[in-house]
């Protein structure tokens, strides 16, 4: 499984975080150390919990798509 991440220079160090998950962020002195620390943080979080893929219920007009597909009228 892969997760999108971003690494950016920040005050002489490097910050690495998961895209869309702002509370999963680490800082390291080098780019590679920041990436390694982010991988380790993600591994710890997955080990402490359960990783899920969720499909939320559609709400609004898009939830009607295909609803009357079998209706002959």
C-alpha positions as CSV (number, residue, x, y, z in Angstrom):
1,X,0.0,0.0,0.0
2,X,1.3,3.4,-0.8
3,X,0.5,6.8,0.7
4,X,1.1,10.2,-0.9
5,X,3.5,12.4,1.0
6,X,5.2,15.7,0.6
7,X,8.6,16.9,1.7
8,X,9.6,20.5,2.0
9,X,12.5,22.6,3.2
10,X,11.6,24.4,6.4
11,X,14.1,26.6,8.4
12,X,17.2,24.6,7.4
13,X,15.4,21.3,8.0
14,X,13.0,19.2,6.1
15,X,9.3,18.5,7.0
16,X,7.6,15.4,5.7
17,X,3.9,14.8,5.9
18,X,1.1,12.7,4.5
19,X,-1.1,14.5,1.9
20,X,-4.5,15.2,3.4
21,X,-3.5,14.2,6.9
22,X,-1.9,17.3,8.5
23,X,-1.4,15.7,11.9
24,X,1.0,13.1,10.5
25,X,4.1,15.3,10.1
26,X,7.7,14.9,11.1
27,X,10.8,17.1,10.8
28,X,14.4,15.9,10.1
29,X,17.8,17.5,9.4
30,X,18.0,16.0,5.9
31,X,15.4,15.1,3.3
32,X,16.1,11.3,3.6
33,X,15.9,11.4,7.4
34,X,12.6,13.2,7.2
35,X,11.2,10.6,4.8
36,X,12.5,7.7,7.0
37,X,10.9,9.3,10.1
38,X,7.6,9.7,8.2
39,X,7.6,6.0,7.2
40,X,8.4,5.0,10.8
41,X,5.6,7.3,12.1
42,X,3.1,5.7,9.6
43,X,4.2,2.2,10.6
44,X,3.6,3.0,14.3
45,X,0.2,4.5,13.6
46,X,-0.9,1.5,11.6
47,X,0.4,-0.9,14.2
48,X,-1.6,0.8,16.9
49,X,-4.9,0.8,15.0
50,X,-6.7,-0.7,12.1
51,X,-6.2,0.7,8.6
52,X,-9.6,1.0,6.8
53,X,-10.8,2.0,3.4
54,X,-14.2,3.6,3.7
55,X,-16.9,4.3,1.1
56,X,-19.3,6.9,2.5
57,X,-23.0,7.0,1.5
58,X,-23.6,9.3,-1.4
59,X,-25.8,12.3,-0.5
60,X,-27.4,14.7,-2.9
61,X,-28.2,14.6,-6.6
62,X,-25.3,12.3,-7.4
63,X,-26.9,9.6,-5.3
64,X,-29.7,9.4,-7.8
65,X,-27.5,8.3,-10.7
66,X,-28.8,4.9,-11.9
67,X,-31.5,4.7,-9.3
68,X,-34.3,4.3,-11.9
69,X,-32.3,2.3,-14.4
70,X,-34.7,-0.7,-14.4
71,X,-37.8,1.4,-14.4
72,X,-39.5,1.1,-17.8
73,X,-41.5,4.3,-17.4
